[in-house]
Amino acid sequence: MNSAEPVPSHLKGSNLKVGERYLHRNGLFIREIEAIEGDRVFWRDDLSSGQCGKQVFLRLCPSVAPEPVK
């Protein structure tokens, strides 16, 4: 990942919320934030879980996931 890639302007680190679901930029994953501690975001998806900094999370998951169709 190139650290020079811009962070989307519509979401900022302060917009991230525990329990919210975010769409991965490849469109294949929806990651849910389990916890935020300082600059660290702890997330999970259907295949794995992990942690990263807020800016990295925003580069990888730049938008809120759409609500599932009922």
C-alpha positions as CSV (number, residue, x, y, z in Angstrom):
1,M,0.0,0.0,0.0
2,N,1.4,3.3,-1.0
3,S,1.1,5.7,2.0
4,A,0.9,8.7,-0.5
5,E,-2.6,7.5,-1.7
6,P,-5.2,10.1,-0.7
7,V,-7.7,9.4,1.9
8,P,-11.3,9.9,0.7
9,S,-12.6,13.3,1.7
10,H,-16.1,12.2,2.6
11,L,-15.0,10.1,5.6
12,K,-12.4,11.1,8.2
13,G,-11.0,9.1,11.1
14,S,-13.3,11.0,13.5
15,N,-16.3,9.6,11.4
16,L,-15.5,6.0,12.1
17,K,-17.9,4.3,14.5
18,V,-17.8,1.1,16.4
19,G,-20.5,-1.3,15.0
20,E,-20.6,0.5,11.7
21,R,-20.0,-1.5,8.5
22,Y,-17.6,-0.2,5.7
23,L,-17.2,-1.4,2.2
24,H,-13.7,-2.5,1.1
25,R,-12.5,-0.7,-2.0
26,N,-12.4,-3.9,-4.0
27,G,-16.1,-4.3,-3.3
28,L,-15.7,-7.9,-2.1
29,F,-15.6,-7.3,1.7
30,I,-17.6,-5.5,4.2
31,R,-15.7,-4.9,7.4
32,E,-17.3,-4.1,10.7
33,I,-15.5,-2.1,13.3
34,E,-15.4,-3.9,16.6
35,A,-13.4,-1.3,18.6
36,I,-11.4,1.9,18.3
37,E,-8.6,2.6,20.7
38,G,-6.8,5.8,20.0
39,D,-5.6,5.6,16.4
40,R,-6.2,1.8,16.1
41,V,-9.2,0.3,14.5
42,F,-10.1,-3.3,15.3
43,W,-12.3,-4.9,12.6
44,R,-13.7,-8.1,11.3
45,D,-15.2,-9.4,8.1
46,D,-16.6,-12.8,7.0
47,L,-13.1,-14.3,6.5
48,S,-10.8,-12.7,9.1
49,S,-10.2,-10.0,11.6
50,G,-7.4,-7.5,12.1
51,Q,-6.3,-4.1,13.2
52,C,-4.8,-1.1,11.6
53,G,-4.5,2.7,11.9
54,K,-7.5,4.9,11.1
55,Q,-5.9,6.3,7.9
56,V,-5.1,2.9,6.6
57,F,-8.6,1.7,7.3
58,L,-10.0,4.6,5.4
59,R,-7.8,3.9,2.4
60,L,-9.0,0.3,2.3
61,C,-12.6,0.9,3.3
62,P,-13.5,4.4,2.0
63,S,-17.3,4.2,2.3
64,V,-20.1,3.1,4.6
65,A,-21.5,-0.2,3.4
66,P,-25.0,-0.2,2.0
67,E,-27.7,-1.8,4.1
68,P,-28.5,-5.4,3.2
69,V,-31.6,-6.0,1.2
70,K,-34.4,-7.5,3.3
